[in-house]
Amino acid sequence: MSSMLLVVGAVFASLALGVLLSYGICQGMFRIFRVHAQSAARRGQAARIGVSAGN
């Protein structure tokens, strides 16, 4: 009975660790994508300003 509880606890602990790890990875990737999207928007805005100024 005691070893069964240990196994179940280990399964839940590893599941929780996996969920937290994947959540952290997703948050990090979304942060990287957000930075990329903002820089791409700035480049596009600069290109539009250059075209409208006749450069």
Helices and strands as residue ranges (DSSP letters): H 2-52
